[in-house]
Amino acid sequence: MKKCLVILLSFIMICLSGCSTMNKADEKNFELAAENESVIKTLNNINFSIDPRIELLSIIIYLSPKYNENVLSIIPFNSSYKKEVEEWFGDYKNHKAVKLLDSMLERGFSYDAPPTGMLFLTNTPNLSVREDIDKKDYMYKQIMKRVGGEKNFLKFVKALQDFCKESNFYEFYNNHKEYYKNIVESAVESSGNVNYINQIENYYGGKQNSYNIILSGILYANNYGPSIKNTDGNFDIYSIQGSAGIINDIPTFGDEFTFKYLVRHEFSHSFINNITDKNIDKVNEYEELFKPINNKMSKQAYSNWEICLNEHLVRAVVIRLTEIHDGRDKSLNLIDMESQNGFIYIRQLTNLLKNEYEPNRDKYPTFEDFYPEILNLLKTL
Protein backbone atom coordinates (compact mmCIF):
# COMPACT_ATOMS: atom_id res chain seq x y z
CA MET A 1 0.00 0.00 0.00
CA LYS A 2 2.80 2.40 0.94
CA LYS A 3 4.59 1.51 -2.27
CA CYS A 4 1.48 2.27 -4.33
CA LEU A 5 1.07 5.58 -2.49
CA VAL A 6 4.67 6.56 -3.17
CA ILE A 7 4.28 5.71 -6.87
CA LEU A 8 1.03 7.67 -7.02
CA LEU A 9 2.59 10.72 -5.32
CA SER A 10 5.62 10.52 -7.61
CA PHE A 11 3.35 10.42 -10.65
CA ILE A 12 1.43 13.47 -9.41
CA MET A 13 4.67 15.38 -8.78
CA ILE A 14 5.90 14.60 -12.31
CA CYS A 15 2.62 15.80 -13.78
CA LEU A 16 2.71 18.98 -11.72
CA SER A 17 6.33 19.56 -12.72
CA GLY A 18 5.39 19.12 -16.37
CA CYS A 19 2.51 21.55 -16.01
CA SER A 20 4.81 24.08 -14.32
CA THR A 21 7.33 23.78 -17.14
CA MET A 22 4.63 24.25 -19.75
CA ASN A 23 3.32 27.32 -17.96
CA LYS A 24 6.80 28.89 -17.90
CA ALA A 25 7.23 28.08 -21.58
CA ASP A 26 3.86 29.59 -22.35
CA GLU A 27 4.77 32.71 -20.38
CA LYS A 28 8.03 33.00 -22.27
CA ASN A 29 6.31 32.59 -25.63
CA PHE A 30 3.72 35.17 -24.64
CA GLU A 31 6.46 37.59 -23.63
CA LEU A 32 8.22 37.15 -26.95
CA ALA A 33 4.96 37.52 -28.86
CA ALA A 34 3.96 40.65 -26.96
CA GLU A 35 6.06 42.90 -29.17
CA ASN A 36 5.16 46.28 -30.55
CA GLU A 37 4.85 46.25 -34.33
CA SER A 38 5.69 48.97 -36.82
CA VAL A 39 2.84 50.72 -38.59
CA ILE A 40 3.78 50.32 -42.28
CA LYS A 41 2.53 51.27 -45.72
CA THR A 42 4.51 50.48 -48.88
CA LEU A 43 4.57 52.61 -52.03
CA ASN A 44 6.92 52.09 -55.00
CA ASN A 45 9.20 49.78 -53.00
CA ILE A 46 9.56 52.22 -50.09
CA ASN A 47 8.27 51.14 -46.67
CA PHE A 48 6.85 54.17 -44.85
CA SER A 49 6.54 53.47 -41.13
CA ILE A 50 6.29 54.51 -37.53
CA ASP A 51 8.85 52.30 -35.79
CA PRO A 52 8.43 51.49 -32.06
CA ARG A 53 12.20 51.58 -31.47
CA ILE A 54 12.54 55.10 -32.88
CA GLU A 55 9.36 56.17 -31.10
CA LEU A 56 10.84 54.98 -27.79
CA LEU A 57 14.10 56.83 -28.48
CA SER A 58 12.21 60.03 -29.35
CA ILE A 59 10.50 59.88 -25.95
CA ILE A 60 13.84 59.39 -24.16
CA ILE A 61 15.21 62.39 -26.09
CA TYR A 62 12.09 64.40 -25.19
CA LEU A 63 12.79 63.71 -21.51
CA SER A 64 16.38 64.94 -21.80
CA PRO A 65 16.81 68.74 -21.64
CA LYS A 66 20.58 68.34 -21.95
CA TYR A 67 20.36 66.38 -25.21
CA ASN A 68 17.85 68.80 -26.69
CA GLU A 69 19.93 71.80 -25.70
CA ASN A 70 22.82 70.39 -27.75
CA VAL A 71 21.01 68.78 -30.68
CA LEU A 72 17.66 70.64 -30.84
CA SER A 73 15.79 67.43 -31.56
CA ILE A 74 12.21 67.90 -30.36
CA ILE A 75 9.56 69.62 -32.47
CA PRO A 76 8.85 73.08 -30.98
CA PHE A 77 5.16 73.10 -31.95
CA ASN A 78 2.34 71.94 -29.69
CA SER A 79 0.36 68.79 -30.45
CA SER A 80 -1.95 66.47 -28.57
CA TYR A 81 0.65 63.70 -28.93
CA LYS A 82 3.35 65.79 -27.27
CA LYS A 83 0.96 66.52 -24.44
CA GLU A 84 0.16 62.83 -24.01
CA VAL A 85 3.87 61.94 -23.99
CA GLU A 86 4.36 64.42 -21.14
CA GLU A 87 1.38 63.08 -19.20
CA TRP A 88 2.42 59.44 -19.57
CA PHE A 89 6.22 59.71 -19.26
CA GLY A 90 6.82 63.03 -17.49
CA ASP A 91 7.67 61.35 -14.17
CA TYR A 92 10.59 59.46 -15.77
CA LYS A 93 12.87 62.43 -16.55
CA ASN A 94 15.43 61.13 -14.06
CA HIS A 95 15.32 57.56 -15.32
CA LYS A 96 18.63 55.77 -15.89
CA ALA A 97 17.97 55.55 -19.65
CA VAL A 98 17.70 59.35 -19.88
CA LYS A 99 20.83 59.88 -17.78
CA LEU A 100 22.81 57.39 -19.86
CA LEU A 101 21.82 59.16 -23.07
CA ASP A 102 23.04 62.43 -21.55
CA SER A 103 26.36 60.92 -20.52
CA MET A 104 26.95 59.28 -23.90
CA LEU A 105 26.29 62.59 -25.63
CA GLU A 106 29.68 63.78 -24.41
CA ARG A 107 31.37 60.82 -26.18
CA GLY A 108 29.76 61.65 -29.53
CA PHE A 109 26.62 59.51 -29.26
CA SER A 110 24.34 62.11 -30.83
CA TYR A 111 22.63 63.12 -34.09
CA ASP A 112 22.53 59.97 -36.28
CA ALA A 113 24.15 57.65 -33.70
CA PRO A 114 21.19 57.02 -31.30
CA PRO A 115 18.58 56.28 -34.02
CA THR A 116 21.05 54.10 -35.91
CA GLY A 117 21.84 52.22 -32.70
CA MET A 118 18.14 51.52 -32.18
CA LEU A 119 17.97 49.78 -35.57
CA PHE A 120 20.43 47.17 -34.29
CA LEU A 121 17.78 46.06 -31.77
CA THR A 122 14.65 43.93 -31.81
CA ASN A 123 11.35 45.70 -31.24
CA THR A 124 10.09 47.04 -27.93
CA PRO A 125 9.62 46.13 -25.16
CA ASN A 126 11.91 43.06 -25.36
CA LEU A 127 14.88 44.98 -26.71
CA SER A 128 17.99 42.98 -27.51
CA VAL A 129 20.73 43.11 -30.15
CA ARG A 130 19.46 41.46 -33.33
CA GLU A 131 21.07 38.18 -34.31
CA ASP A 132 20.77 38.88 -38.04
CA ILE A 133 23.05 41.95 -38.19
CA ASP A 134 26.70 41.94 -39.21
CA LYS A 135 28.68 43.26 -36.25
CA LYS A 136 31.81 43.49 -38.39
CA ASP A 137 30.24 46.08 -40.64
CA TYR A 138 31.47 49.67 -40.78
CA MET A 139 28.20 51.12 -39.46
CA TYR A 140 28.01 48.87 -36.39
CA LYS A 141 31.65 49.49 -35.49
CA GLN A 142 31.26 53.25 -35.88
CA ILE A 143 28.22 53.39 -33.59
CA MET A 144 29.93 51.23 -30.95
CA LYS A 145 32.92 53.57 -31.10
CA ARG A 146 30.74 56.63 -30.60
CA VAL A 147 28.89 55.07 -27.67
CA GLY A 148 32.17 54.24 -25.93
CA GLY A 149 32.16 50.52 -26.64
CA GLU A 150 29.68 47.67 -26.92
CA LYS A 151 29.57 47.28 -23.14
CA ASN A 152 28.18 50.80 -22.78
CA PHE A 153 25.69 50.17 -25.56
CA LEU A 154 24.37 47.06 -23.79
CA LYS A 155 23.98 49.07 -20.57
CA PHE A 156 21.88 51.56 -22.49
CA VAL A 157 19.78 48.74 -23.97
CA LYS A 158 19.18 47.31 -20.48
CA ALA A 159 18.11 50.76 -19.25
CA LEU A 160 15.72 51.06 -22.20
CA GLN A 161 14.24 47.66 -21.33
CA ASP A 162 13.67 48.83 -17.76
CA PHE A 163 12.12 52.06 -19.02
CA CYS A 164 9.69 50.14 -21.24
CA LYS A 165 8.66 47.92 -18.35
CA GLU A 166 8.35 50.64 -15.71
CA SER A 167 6.53 53.14 -17.93
CA ASN A 168 4.45 50.54 -19.80
CA PHE A 169 5.65 51.88 -23.14
CA TYR A 170 4.12 48.81 -24.80
CA GLU A 171 0.59 49.97 -23.94
CA PHE A 172 1.28 53.63 -24.77
CA TYR A 173 2.50 52.71 -28.25
CA ASN A 174 -0.39 50.37 -28.97
CA ASN A 175 -2.90 52.97 -27.75
CA HIS A 176 -1.64 55.36 -30.44
CA LYS A 177 -1.62 53.04 -33.45
CA GLU A 178 -4.48 54.87 -35.14
CA TYR A 179 -2.60 58.16 -34.73
CA TYR A 180 0.56 56.57 -36.19
CA LYS A 181 -1.48 55.23 -39.10
CA ASN A 182 -2.73 58.74 -39.86
CA ILE A 183 0.85 60.05 -39.90
CA VAL A 184 1.96 57.34 -42.33
CA GLU A 185 -1.07 57.83 -44.60
CA SER A 186 -0.48 61.59 -44.72
CA ALA A 187 3.23 61.18 -45.53
CA VAL A 188 2.56 58.67 -48.31
CA GLU A 189 -0.06 60.95 -49.83
CA SER A 190 2.27 63.96 -49.87
CA SER A 191 5.26 62.01 -51.28
CA GLY A 192 3.99 61.84 -54.85
CA ASN A 193 3.68 58.70 -56.95
CA VAL A 194 7.26 58.57 -58.24
CA ASN A 195 9.51 55.50 -58.29
CA TYR A 196 12.54 57.08 -56.61
CA ILE A 197 14.13 53.68 -55.99
CA ASN A 198 14.48 52.97 -59.71
CA GLN A 199 16.08 56.39 -60.20
CA ILE A 200 18.58 55.80 -57.40
CA GLU A 201 19.45 52.20 -58.29
CA ASN A 202 19.95 53.06 -61.96
CA TYR A 203 22.28 55.92 -61.08
CA TYR A 204 24.45 53.93 -58.68
CA GLY A 205 24.28 50.68 -60.61
CA GLY A 206 23.30 48.60 -57.59
CA LYS A 207 20.45 47.43 -55.38
CA GLN A 208 19.78 47.20 -51.67
CA ASN A 209 17.72 44.66 -49.74
CA SER A 210 15.03 47.12 -48.63
CA TYR A 211 14.29 50.85 -48.51
CA ASN A 212 12.62 52.23 -45.41
CA ILE A 213 11.41 55.67 -44.36
CA ILE A 214 10.85 55.92 -40.61
CA LEU A 215 8.74 58.92 -39.64
CA SER A 216 8.89 60.55 -36.24
CA GLY A 217 6.24 63.08 -35.30
CA ILE A 218 8.03 64.28 -32.18
CA LEU A 219 11.59 64.56 -33.53
CA TYR A 220 12.21 67.75 -35.45
CA ALA A 221 13.98 68.49 -38.74
CA ASN A 222 16.82 66.00 -38.16
CA ASN A 223 17.12 63.48 -41.00
CA TYR A 224 19.52 60.54 -41.12
CA GLY A 225 20.32 57.79 -43.63
CA PRO A 226 21.81 54.70 -41.93
CA SER A 227 22.28 51.34 -43.61
CA ILE A 228 22.17 48.10 -41.64
CA LYS A 229 24.13 45.15 -43.03
CA ASN A 230 22.63 41.71 -42.42
CA THR A 231 24.57 38.51 -41.82
CA ASP A 232 23.69 37.45 -45.38
CA GLY A 233 25.64 40.44 -46.70
CA ASN A 234 22.62 42.48 -47.80
CA PHE A 235 21.75 46.01 -46.64
CA ASP A 236 18.48 47.40 -45.33
CA ILE A 237 18.64 51.15 -45.77
CA TYR A 238 16.73 53.84 -43.95
CA SER A 239 15.75 57.45 -44.09
CA ILE A 240 14.81 58.52 -40.56
CA GLN A 241 12.83 61.73 -40.92
CA GLY A 242 11.89 64.21 -38.22
CA SER A 243 8.73 66.25 -38.75
CA ALA A 244 8.74 69.73 -40.26
CA GLY A 245 5.54 71.03 -38.67
CA ILE A 246 2.00 70.23 -37.48
CA ILE A 247 -1.20 70.59 -39.52
CA ASN A 248 -4.53 69.58 -38.00
CA ASP A 249 -2.61 67.93 -35.16
CA ILE A 250 -0.78 65.61 -37.61
CA PRO A 251 3.00 65.98 -38.15
CA THR A 252 4.06 66.93 -41.66
CA PHE A 253 7.30 66.13 -43.46
CA GLY A 254 7.56 68.79 -46.14
CA ASP A 255 6.21 69.09 -49.67
CA GLU A 256 6.91 66.79 -52.60
CA PHE A 257 10.13 68.57 -53.60
CA THR A 258 11.44 68.35 -50.02
CA PHE A 259 10.53 64.68 -49.96
CA LYS A 260 12.39 64.05 -53.22
CA TYR A 261 15.50 65.74 -51.86
CA LEU A 262 15.44 63.81 -48.57
CA VAL A 263 14.85 60.41 -50.16
CA ARG A 264 17.57 60.87 -52.76
CA HIS A 265 19.93 62.28 -50.14
CA GLU A 266 19.45 59.80 -47.29
CA PHE A 267 19.26 56.67 -49.46
CA SER A 268 22.39 57.80 -51.34
CA HIS A 269 24.42 57.53 -48.14
CA SER A 270 24.00 53.75 -48.16
CA PHE A 271 25.68 53.55 -51.57
CA ILE A 272 28.42 56.13 -50.98
CA ASN A 273 29.55 55.76 -47.35
CA ASN A 274 30.73 52.17 -47.69
CA ILE A 275 32.73 52.95 -50.83
CA THR A 276 34.48 55.82 -49.09
CA ASP A 277 35.24 53.54 -46.14
CA LYS A 278 36.84 50.99 -48.48
CA ASN A 279 39.06 53.76 -49.89
CA ILE A 280 39.65 55.60 -46.63
CA ASP A 281 43.47 55.56 -46.80
CA LYS A 282 43.47 57.27 -50.19
CA VAL A 283 40.63 59.60 -49.17
CA ASN A 284 42.62 60.78 -46.17
CA GLU A 285 45.53 61.75 -48.40
CA TYR A 286 43.41 64.78 -49.34
CA GLU A 287 42.14 65.77 -45.89
CA GLU A 288 43.84 69.17 -46.32
CA LEU A 289 40.73 70.00 -48.35
CA PHE A 290 38.78 69.99 -45.10
CA LYS A 291 40.69 72.89 -43.57
CA PRO A 292 39.08 75.77 -45.52
CA ILE A 293 35.58 74.57 -44.61
CA ASN A 294 36.18 73.02 -41.19
CA ASN A 295 34.23 75.68 -39.33
CA LYS A 296 31.13 75.62 -41.53
CA MET A 297 31.10 71.82 -41.74
CA SER A 298 31.52 71.30 -37.99
CA LYS A 299 28.56 73.56 -37.29
CA GLN A 300 26.49 71.14 -39.39
CA ALA A 301 27.82 68.12 -37.39
CA TYR A 302 30.21 67.12 -40.23
CA SER A 303 33.26 66.91 -38.03
CA ASN A 304 35.91 65.28 -40.23
CA TRP A 305 37.02 64.95 -43.84
CA GLU A 306 35.48 61.51 -44.42
CA ILE A 307 32.01 62.70 -43.40
CA CYS A 308 32.49 65.96 -45.30
CA LEU A 309 33.44 64.14 -48.51
CA ASN A 310 30.44 61.81 -48.23
CA GLU A 311 28.14 64.80 -47.80
CA HIS A 312 29.66 66.46 -50.88
CA LEU A 313 29.20 63.31 -52.97
CA VAL A 314 25.64 62.70 -51.80
CA ARG A 315 24.69 66.28 -52.62
CA ALA A 316 26.37 66.10 -56.03
CA VAL A 317 24.36 63.00 -56.92
CA VAL A 318 21.12 64.58 -55.67
CA ILE A 319 21.81 67.59 -57.90
CA ARG A 320 22.36 65.35 -60.92
CA LEU A 321 19.20 63.31 -60.21
CA THR A 322 17.29 66.56 -59.82
CA GLU A 323 18.44 67.86 -63.22
CA ILE A 324 17.78 64.53 -64.94
CA HIS A 325 14.28 64.05 -63.53
CA ASP A 326 13.06 67.52 -62.51
CA GLY A 327 14.84 70.05 -64.70
CA ARG A 328 17.98 72.18 -64.83
CA ASP A 329 16.54 75.20 -63.01
CA LYS A 330 15.89 73.20 -59.86
CA SER A 331 19.34 71.63 -59.97
CA LEU A 332 20.99 75.06 -60.32
CA ASN A 333 19.06 76.25 -57.27
CA LEU A 334 20.44 73.28 -55.33
CA ILE A 335 24.01 74.04 -56.44
CA ASP A 336 23.66 77.60 -55.18
CA MET A 337 22.15 76.41 -51.89
CA GLU A 338 24.85 73.80 -51.24
CA SER A 339 27.63 76.25 -52.13
CA GLN A 340 26.26 78.81 -49.69
CA ASN A 341 26.19 76.09 -47.00
CA GLY A 342 29.93 75.59 -47.34
CA PHE A 343 30.17 72.74 -49.87
CA ILE A 344 32.78 74.52 -51.94
CA TYR A 345 33.73 71.51 -54.10
CA ILE A 346 30.15 70.78 -55.18
CA ARG A 347 30.43 72.32 -58.66
CA GLN A 348 33.55 70.35 -59.59
CA LEU A 349 32.03 67.08 -58.36
CA THR A 350 28.73 67.72 -60.11
CA ASN A 351 30.51 68.51 -63.39
CA LEU A 352 32.60 65.35 -63.06
CA LEU A 353 29.48 63.21 -62.68
CA LYS A 354 27.72 64.95 -65.56
CA ASN A 355 30.62 64.97 -68.02
CA GLU A 356 32.45 61.73 -67.20
CA TYR A 357 30.34 59.27 -65.20
CA GLU A 358 26.94 59.58 -66.88
CA PRO A 359 28.07 59.45 -70.54
CA ASN A 360 30.36 56.45 -69.90
CA ARG A 361 28.26 53.93 -67.98
CA ASP A 362 29.61 51.11 -70.12
CA LYS A 363 33.02 51.96 -68.66
CA TYR A 364 31.62 52.65 -65.18
CA PRO A 365 28.69 50.26 -64.59
CA THR A 366 28.59 51.21 -60.90
CA PHE A 367 29.43 54.25 -58.82
CA GLU A 368 32.13 52.20 -57.12
CA ASP A 369 33.80 51.63 -60.50
CA PHE A 370 33.90 55.40 -60.93
CA TYR A 371 35.28 56.22 -57.47
CA PRO A 372 38.96 56.31 -58.59
CA GLU A 373 38.04 59.25 -60.85
CA ILE A 374 36.66 61.07 -57.82
CA LEU A 375 39.97 60.49 -56.03
CA ASN A 376 41.81 61.89 -59.06
CA LEU A 377 39.66 65.03 -58.86
CA LEU A 378 40.51 65.42 -55.17
CA LYS A 379 44.18 65.18 -56.07
CA THR A 380 43.70 67.97 -58.64
CA LEU A 381 41.84 70.12 -56.11
N, C-alpha and C positions, 0 to 999 in steps of 0.2 A: 504494500500500500504506500509506504513511504517512498519507494522507488518510483512508483507511478506518479506520485505527487511532485517529486523532484523533476521528473521528465516533463510533466505538464507545466510546471512553473518555468522551466528552461525554455519550453516552446513559446510560452507567452512572452518571456523576456526577449526572445529572438524576434518575434513579431513586432513587439513594441519598438525594438531597436531599428527594425526595418522601416517602420512607419516614421520614426524620428528622422532617419536618414532621408527618406523621401520628402518629408516636410522641409528639411534644410535645403534639399536640392530644388524643390519647388520655389522656396523663398529666393534662392540665388537666381533661378531662371527669371522669376518675376522682377528682381532687381535689375537684371541685365536688360529685360524687355522694357522696363519703365524708363525709356530714354526719350528726351525731347527730339523732335524731328524738324528738319528744315521745312519751311514753307516755300515751295518751288513752282515756277512756271517756266517752260522752255520755249524759246522763239529763235528760229534760225540757228540752231546748234549752240545757243547761249542759255545757260541755266541761271535765271534770275531768282534770287532767294533771300529770305531772312534766315540767318544761321544762328542756332542757339548758342554756339560757342562765342561768336562775335557779339551777340546780344548780351551775354554774361560779361564779357570784357568791357563793353561800353558802359555797363552799370558800375563796374569796379572803377573805371576811369571817372565816371560821374561823381563817385563818392570821394575822389581824391583831388582836393584843391591844389595840392602841390603839382601834380601831373598836369592839370589844366592850366595852371599858371605858366608852365614851361612850354606846353605843346598846343594850347588853345583848342582842345578837342571836342568840347561839348557845344551843341547848337545853342546859340544865345536867345532863340525865340521860344516863347511859351507854347506848350501843347498839353493836352490832357494826358498824354503818355508820360511826359516828363514829370508831371504832377503825381501820377500814379507810381512812378519809380521812386520818387521822394517819399511818398506815404508808405510804400512797402519796404524799402531798403534804407530809409534815412537813419535808422538806429544802428547801422552797421558801418558807419564812417571810420570807426577805429578798429575794424576787423583786420586780422593778420594779412589777409589777401591784399587789402588796400595799402597797408604799411609796406608790404614786400614790393608792391609795384612802385611805390615812392622811392624805396631804397635802390631798386634796380635801375631807376631812371638815371641815377648818377653814374652808372656804369655804361650807359648808352642804350639801355633797353627802352626805347621810345620810338615814336613815329611808326614806321612799318614793322618794327620788331615784335611788339605785343600781339597785333592781329595775326602776323605770320606764325608766331609761336602757337597760337590757339588752333591753327589748322593742322598742327602735328598731333592733335588730341582727338579722342573719340568724343561723341556728343555728351552734353550735360544730362543728368548730374553725375554720371559715373565716369568722370574724366580720367583718362589714362593715355599714355603715349601710344599712338597707333602702331600696330605690328606690320603694317603694309607700307611704311615709309622707309626710304633709303637714308639712313643716318650718316652715310659717308658723303652725301651730296653737299655741294657748296652752300645751298640755302640753310640746311640744318646746322652745319658747322658754324656759319656766320651768326645765326641766332643764338646758338649756345655760347659763342664767344661774347656776344653783346649782353647776355644775361649773367655772365660771370661763371659759366660752366654748367654742365648738365645737372650737377647736384643742386645748384640754386634753382634751376628750372623745375626740377621735381618737387622742391619745397613749395614753389609757387603753385604748382598743380595741386599739391595736397591742400594748400590753403584755399584754393578755388573749390575743391571738393567740399571742404568744411563749410565754406560760404554757401554753396548750393543747398547743403543739408540744413544748416541753421536758419537760412532765410526762406527756405522752400521755394527756391528759384524755379524748380520744376513746375510747380502749380502756377506761378506768376506767368511764366512763358506760355503755358498751355491756355491760360485764361485770355491771352491776347492774340490768339491765332487768327481770329477774324480781322483784327486790326493789321496784323502782319500781311495777311492776304490782300487787303486793300492797298497797302504800300507797294507790294509786288505788282499787282494789276495796274496801278497807276504808272509805275516805272516802265513796264512793258509797253503800255499804250503810248507813252511819250517818246519811246526810243526810236520809233519809225521802223517800217518793215524792210530793212536792208540787211543783206547777208554779209556782215562785216567779217565773219570768220573766213569766208572764201577770199575776200580781199587781202586779209592779213596772211593767210597761208600761201596764196599765190605769190605774194611779194617776197616772203622769206624762203619759199621753196621747202616748206616742212609742215608737219602737223603735230598737234598735241593731243593728249588723251581726252581732255575735256576743257571746256571754257565756262567759267563761272563768275557771275557778278553777284557779290554779296552786298546787300543794301543795309545801311544802318540809319535809322531815323533819328537817333540821339547823338551820334557822332557828327561832326561838322566839318565839311569842306576839306577833309584829309582823305586822299585817295592813294591806294597802294596796289602794286601788281606782283604779288609773290607767285612763285611756281613751286609746287610740291612734287618731288620725284618719288615714284613708287618703287617697291622692290623689284618690279618687273621691268624697270628702266624707263617707264613712261611718265609723262608730266601732266598733272592737273594744274591748270593755271587759273588765276583769280584776278578780279578787279574788285577790291574792297572800296566801296564808295560811301562817303559821308554825305549827309543831306545838305542841300543848298538853301532850303527855306521851308516854310510851312504854308500850305493852302488848304483851307477847310479842314484844318486839324490833321492833314496828311502830309508827311514829309515829301519834298520834291527834290529831284536830282538834276535839275537843269533842263534846257531845251534840247531839241534833237541835235543841233550842232555841237553843243557841249557834250552830249552823250557820245557822239561820233569821236570827238577828240579823246575823251577819257578811255573809251574802249580800245581805240587804236594805240593809245599811249601805254596803258597798263598792260595789255596783252603783249605788246611788243617787248616789254622787259623780259618775258619768259624766253624769247628767242635770242635776245642780245646779251643779257647778263652772263649766261653760261659760256658764250663764245669769248667774251672779254676775259672771263676767269681762266679759260684754257690758255689764253695768250698773255696772261698777266705780267710775265717777266718782260716781254717786249713792250707792252703797254706802258709799264713803269719807266721805260727808257725815256719817255717823253713827258714825265710828270712836271717838268719845268713849265709846261703849258698851263698848269693849274695856278701858278703864282699870280698872273695878272688878274685873275677872276676869283681868287680865294675868298675874298671878303663877301662878294655878292653870292657866291655859291654856298658858303657856310651859313649865311642867313636863311637859305632855303633848305637847310639840313643836308646839303651835298658836301660832305666834309672832307673828301679826298679825291684824288685824280681819277681813280677807277669809277667811282660813283658819278663824277662829273662827266666823264667820257660816255658812260652809258646813257646819261640823261641827254647829252648832245645827240647821240645816235638815234635814240628813240624819237626825239623831236624832229630830227631830219627825216626819218621814215614817215612820221605822221604828216609832215609837210608834203612829202611826195605823194602819199596816198590821198591827201586832200586835193592836190592839183589834179591827179588822175581821175578821181571820182566826183569831185565837187567844183572844180574850176580853179583857174589860175589866180583870180582875184582873192579868193579866200586863202589860198596858200601864201600869197604875198603878205597878207595881213598877219599870218602866223609867223612868217620870217621876221617881220618887224617886231612883233610882240616878243618873240624869243630873244632877239638881239637886245632889246631894251632890258630884258630880264637877266642879261649877263652872259648869254650863250654866244660868245663872240666868234666861235668857229662854225656857226650853224650854216652860213652861206656856202663856205667851202665844202662842207660835208654834203649839203643838199645838192650842190652842183655835181659833185663826184657821183652821187647816186643817179642823178638824172642823165649825165653824159656818159658814164662808164658802165655802171651796174645794169641799168634797165635795158639799154640797147644790146647788151651782150649776155643774155641769160643762157645761151648755149654754152658760153665759156664759164659762166658763174651760175650754175643751177640753183645754188642756195646762197643765202647771205653769208654763211660761214666760209664758202669758197671765195667770197669777195673780200673777206676781212683783211687779208694781207695788203690789199690796195688801200684800205683805210689806214693801216699802219704806215704805209709809204707816204700818205698825205700828212700824217702827224709828223713824220720825219721832215718833210718839206716845211711845215709850219714852224 
